[in-house]
Amino acid sequence: MIRLEEWVDIVSMHRQGLSIRAIARRLGVSRNTVWAALRRDGLLVNRKTVYRILKLKRLVSVTSAGTPPVRECGG
């Protein structure tokens, strides 16, 4: 469990653009602790969710643009 001061520091550093790894190094806590603190307050979402959203956006852009080009096999 992190203290309120550490949580404020984590959120502040994240808003300044520091990476999770850099924040963890500066505060001397694990990356998972930083990740959990940011996720708990809705500042970050689950990594798998982000991946699924990006994958879905790519799929939608391909299908809305028409059929993707078929690659010929030179055999």
C-alpha positions in Angstrom: 0.0 0.0 0.0 1.4 3.4 -0.9 1.0 6.6 1.1 -1.0 9.5 -0.1 2.2 11.5 -0.8 3.5 8.8 -3.0 0.2 8.6 -4.9 0.3 12.4 -5.5 3.9 12.1 -6.7 3.0 9.3 -9.1 0.0 11.2 -10.6 2.1 14.4 -10.9 5.0 12.7 -12.6 2.7 10.8 -15.0 1.0 14.1 -16.0 4.4 15.5 -16.7 5.0 12.7 -19.1 7.4 10.4 -17.2 7.2 6.7 -18.0 6.0 4.2 -15.5 9.6 2.8 -15.2 11.0 6.3 -14.6 8.4 7.0 -11.9 9.1 3.7 -10.2 12.9 4.4 -10.2 12.5 7.9 -8.7 10.2 6.8 -5.9 11.9 3.4 -5.2 8.7 1.4 -5.8 7.9 -1.4 -8.2 6.5 -0.7 -11.7 3.5 -2.7 -10.7 2.8 -0.4 -7.8 2.9 2.6 -10.1 0.8 0.9 -12.7 -1.8 -0.1 -10.1 -1.9 3.4 -8.6 -2.6 5.0 -12.0 -5.1 2.3 -13.1 -7.0 2.6 -9.8 -7.8 6.2 -10.5 -8.8 5.6 -14.1 -5.7 7.2 -15.6 -4.6 4.0 -17.3 -6.6 1.0 -18.6 -5.6 -2.6 -18.7 -2.8 -3.3 -21.3 -4.8 -6.1 -22.9 -7.8 -3.7 -23.3 -5.6 -1.2 -25.1 -4.2 -3.9 -27.4 -7.7 -5.1 -28.2 -9.0 -1.6 -28.9 -6.0 -0.9 -31.3 -6.6 -4.3 -33.0 -10.3 -3.5 -33.4 -9.5 -0.1 -34.9 -7.2 -1.6 -37.4 -9.8 -4.2 -38.4 -12.5 -1.5 -38.8 -10.2 0.6 -41.0 -9.3 -2.3 -43.2 -13.0 -3.4 -43.7 -14.2 0.2 -44.2 -11.6 0.8 -46.9 -12.8 -2.3 -48.8 -11.1 -5.6 -49.3 -7.4 -5.7 -48.5 -5.2 -6.5 -51.4 -4.5 -10.2 -51.9 -0.8 -11.1 -51.9 0.1 -13.5 -54.7 2.4 -16.4 -54.0 5.2 -16.6 -56.5 5.5 -20.3 -56.7 
